């Protein structure tokens, strides 16, 4: 999503930028192409880089001759970096989007890729962009070259994510709820890292005291056909208070309708987009203390330990009981914080400055974003 946002900041000409996907076009390929930027899918098996894909990418890079290749995430760093070297690209920037992963819950190929990346970080990239300070420190500990790492946070479009009173009314009407229903939400794909179980266990605890609360979840894999998710929800005894909305194309609208937004991740997060998006919508956040989450929300929300449903429920209850006026004040302060620290245009300018530094002069030819 941050790659898409970065590409959307300015109108790129078709010969200025190309995006190469190691696997398929994914859910964002069409959206990127609507910006006028071609997306080339290499068709590698997910999680398993192939030599044929590597050499195909190096051939494509040799043909397009980008002045700079920006790699994105672990497998992109490894395959894109090697291909760029083979394709004789002279400027390569890596991108790290995670903090430390859980070795027991992460794929072995991903952990192997991280270790190889740590070794090759001394040889391939000129710079390594980390999206959070915690990500930088974690990867320095893993062996990535500290002198090459720079932190550029995620950025947020304040025009796309904004307060929207009409969304509040419309979403409640869509869900068949009264206008005064209090919504607590989690926007996240179904993945162990996101720890939906923590969120669901906390709902039972807070629902005992507050009858008016309803819980909204959306993202890939978030629907009633998900047996694991349904089992957790049924165990709470309040299944009728949950709304599972699948993956949505109107996330700004759903987010703006919430009273409280949540991030319940237990590991691996570096800079959760859902926090900045909710804050931009003037929605106060309760988040687990992963990655740079505490820094992101500052004093505009509440930070709790990971994997602690009671602490999460207590934080929700604190914001509920503080009343609508208090939540509104926190929300306004949250949007101001995003404007000052994480506004998309200023974040994109930091990438541009970095690219100019790597190139030694303002770029005048094509920039490849891997």
Number of C-alpha atoms within 10 A of each C-alpha: 9 16 14 13 17 18 19 20 15 11 10 14 12 13 15 15 22 25 23 22 21 25 17 16 17 9 8 12 19 13 13 20 14 10 17 17 22 17 20 18 17 18 14 17 12 11 14 13 19 16 11 11 19 22 17 15 26 23 17 16 23 17 10 17 19 24 18 24 29 24 27 23 16 22 20 22 28 24 24 31 30 21 24 33 20 16 22 15 21 17 22 28 25 27 23 22 21 23 24 19 18 14 10 7 11 13 13 12 13 16 15 12 20 22 17 15 23 19 14 18 23 16 12 21 26 18 24 25 23 26 25 26 19 21 25 26 16 17 22 16 13 15 17 23 20 16 11 16 24 17 17 18 24 25 23 25 19 20 9 13 21 20 24 16 11 11 17 21 15 16 18 19 12 8 11 9 15 11 12 11 15 21 21 23 25 21 27 25 18 20 13 14 18 20 19 24 17 20 26 21 20 21 25 19 18 20 18 10 10 13 11 12 19 20 21 19 23 21 18 14 17 22 18 15 9 11 10 11 18 15 12 17 23 13 12 15 10 14 15 10 16 19 17 16 18 18 17 13 9 8 18 19 22 23 32 26 27 27 24 25 27 26 28 29 24 22 22 19 24 25 26 23 20 18 25 29 25 32 34 32 27 30 32 30 30 26 25 23 21 24 25 19 24 19 13 24 22 13 13 24 25 21 22 20 15 19 19 16 22 19 17 29 22 15 21 22 16 12 20 19 12 11 10 13 9 13 22 15 14 21 25 18 22 28 27 17 20 25 19 10 16 23 21 22 17 15 19 22 13 15 14 14 14 18 23 15 14 19 16 10 10 13 15 9 13 18 21 23 21 29
